[in-house]
Amino acid sequence: MIRYTLKCDREHSFESWFASAEGFERLRAEGRLACALCGSADVAKSLMAPALQASREPPDAAAKGALSTAASELETALAALRRQVEENSDYVGLNFAAEARAMHDGALPERPIHGEARLEEARALLEDGVPVAPLPFLPRRKTN
């Protein structure tokens, strides 16, 4: 796998992983690459430096925290939304579709829930008028 920093014709910069350099070129030639921010199909590789580790010693505490801090306002807002959802609803895992339907039908008392559903299950819920919406993040899987 290879990671490239890409840039679109509108100067948006983003990263993506590819199976190989040839894989990137094939996808670009087929017009199957698009800017992650604006959707432009005019995408090219940006100038990059290889990721090298200076030493085998563990990174210092400042470097450890770098990935745990939000890089943008969007990441900060998504983190706040995740916190709000997790603190104010019950995670029901793969039982989400069944629980949402049971609450909608009156078989269970209503309460805020979040979980996971297959695409077909989510589509069926929406078609039946069950008010559900996808979350813009993956749930943290909770184990027993």
NUKOL-90052 format. One line per 8 residues: number of its first residue (from 1); their letters; for each residue z, y, x of C-alpha. Coordinates in nm, 4 decimals, always signed. Example, Ala and Ser with C-alpha at 12.3 -4.5 7.8 and 13.67 -1.06 7.14 Angstrom:
# residues 2
1	as	+0.7800:-0.4500:+1.2300 | +0.7140:-0.1060:+1.3670
# end
This chain:
# residues 144
1	mirytlkc	+0.0000:+0.0000:+0.0000 | -0.0721:+0.3523:+0.1119 | +0.0630:+0.6799:-0.0245 | -0.1597:+0.9855:-0.0303 | -0.0769:+1.3440:-0.1050 | -0.3526:+1.4641:-0.3372 | -0.4689:+1.8076:-0.4487 | -0.6897:+1.9052:-0.7407
9	drehsfes	-0.9403:+2.1891:-0.7640 | -0.6660:+2.4033:-0.9258 | -0.4451:+2.3612:-0.6151 | -0.1904:+2.1301:-0.7835 | -0.0369:+1.8929:-0.5305 | +0.0942:+1.5450:-0.6175 | +0.1343:+1.2005:-0.4639 | +0.0035:+0.8580:-0.5582
17	wfasaegf	+0.0018:+0.5055:-0.4169 | -0.3135:+0.3004:-0.3568 | -0.3775:-0.0568:-0.2479 | -0.5871:+0.0684:+0.0451 | -0.7956:+0.3620:+0.1700 | -1.1008:+0.1876:+0.0242 | -0.9191:+0.1538:-0.3083 | -0.8626:+0.5297:-0.3177
25	erlraegr	-1.2273:+0.6014:-0.2381 | -1.3518:+0.3549:-0.5026 | -1.1297:+0.5052:-0.7748 | -1.2335:+0.8585:-0.6783 | -1.6044:+0.7659:-0.6790 | -1.5659:+0.6069:-1.0230 | -1.3968:+0.9218:-1.1564 | -1.0783:+0.7300:-1.2349
33	lacalcgs	-0.8410:+0.9734:-1.0612 | -0.6970:+1.2787:-1.2333 | -0.4445:+1.5483:-1.1487 | -0.0977:+1.4507:-1.2657 | -0.0321:+1.8095:-1.3785 | -0.3535:+1.9406:-1.5368 | -0.5785:+1.6345:-1.5754 | -0.8602:+1.7664:-1.3546
41	advakslm	-1.0799:+1.4865:-1.2196 | -1.1736:+1.6914:-0.9090 | -0.9113:+1.5343:-0.6796 | -0.9102:+1.5042:-0.2991 | -0.6682:+1.3937:-0.0289 | -0.4549:+1.6693:+0.1238 | -0.3772:+1.7047:+0.4894 | -0.0874:+1.4706:+0.5608
49	apalqasr	+0.1335:+1.3701:+0.8492 | +0.2445:+1.0098:+0.8880 | +0.6002:+0.9292:+0.7857 | +0.7767:+0.8378:+1.1081 | +1.1430:+0.7638:+1.1650 | +1.2734:+0.9493:+1.4701 | +1.5425:+0.6932:+1.5493 | +1.6976:+0.3750:+1.4185
57	eppdaaak	+2.0272:+0.5496:+1.3467 | +2.1161:+0.6026:+0.9814 | +2.0285:+0.9430:+0.8353 | +2.3030:+1.2004:+0.8158 | +2.4802:+1.2890:+0.4914 | +2.2572:+1.5907:+0.4266 | +1.9439:+1.3793:+0.4365 | +2.1003:+1.1194:+0.2047
65	galstaas	+2.1548:+1.3796:-0.0667 | +1.7996:+1.5121:-0.0487 | +1.6582:+1.2621:-0.2982 | +1.9493:+1.2913:-0.5380 | +1.8958:+1.6615:-0.6012 | +1.6342:+1.7839:-0.8478 | +1.3168:+1.9167:-0.6884 | +1.2032:+2.1272:-0.9835
73	eletalaa	+1.3093:+2.2759:-1.3162 | +1.1326:+1.9878:-1.4916 | +1.3374:+1.7274:-1.3030 | +1.6554:+1.9211:-1.3821 | +1.5639:+1.9309:-1.7527 | +1.4798:+1.5578:-1.7580 | +1.8110:+1.4763:-1.5876 | +1.9964:+1.6848:-1.8493
81	lrrqveen	+1.8080:+1.5100:-2.1308 | +1.8913:+1.1682:-1.9845 | +2.2604:+1.2639:-1.9597 | +2.2599:+1.3903:-2.3202 | +2.0959:+1.0721:-2.4531 | +2.3189:+0.8370:-2.2533 | +2.6419:+1.0196:-2.3441 | +2.5642:+1.0557:-2.7151
89	sdyvglnf	+2.3956:+0.7285:-2.8119 | +2.4431:+0.3553:-2.7727 | +2.2098:+0.1556:-2.5497 | +2.0901:-0.1457:-2.7507 | +1.8427:-0.2791:-2.4955 | +1.5624:-0.4982:-2.6244 | +1.7231:-0.5035:-2.9723 | +1.6096:-0.1451:-3.0316
97	aaearamh	+1.3348:-0.2231:-3.2852 | +1.5542:-0.4581:-3.4894 | +1.8507:-0.2182:-3.4911 | +1.6379:+0.0869:-3.5770 | +1.4726:-0.1001:-3.8633 | +1.8080:-0.2314:-3.9933 | +1.9549:+0.1209:-3.9936 | +1.6451:+0.2586:-4.1671
105	dgalperp	+1.6661:-0.0145:-4.4342 | +2.0402:+0.0469:-4.4870 | +2.1505:-0.2922:-4.3531 | +2.3448:-0.1262:-4.0698 | +2.5275:+0.2082:-4.0650 | +2.3260:+0.4828:-3.8959 | +2.4211:+0.5844:-3.5440 | +2.2323:+0.7288:-3.2481
113	ihgearle	+2.0771:+0.4525:-3.0365 | +1.8341:+0.4182:-2.7498 | +1.6765:+0.1120:-2.5971 | +1.3503:-0.0623:-2.5293 | +1.0689:-0.1813:-2.7532 | +0.7283:-0.3341:-2.6992 | +0.4318:-0.1160:-2.7950 | +0.3575:-0.3295:-3.1030
121	earalled	+0.7200:-0.2996:-3.2197 | +0.7220:+0.0792:-3.1759 | +0.3895:+0.1130:-3.3569 | +0.5193:-0.0982:-3.6496 | +0.8336:+0.1150:-3.6736 | +0.6275:+0.4342:-3.6902 | +0.3860:+0.2866:-3.9458 | +0.6845:+0.1939:-4.1638
129	gvpvaplp	+0.8263:+0.5468:-4.1470 | +1.1181:+0.4689:-3.9147 | +1.1862:+0.7915:-3.7198 | +1.1624:+0.6917:-3.3519 | +1.0264:+0.8649:-3.0434 | +0.9622:+0.7584:-2.6832 | +1.1886:+0.8948:-2.4133 | +1.0326:+1.0557:-2.1039
137	flprrktn	+1.2317:+0.8280:-1.8734 | +1.3089:+0.4590:-1.8332 | +1.6539:+0.3526:-1.9455 | +1.9048:+0.2376:-1.6907 | +1.9281:-0.1322:-1.7627 | +2.2794:-0.2371:-1.8469 | +2.3821:-0.5941:-1.7819 | +2.6660:-0.7951:-1.9308
# end
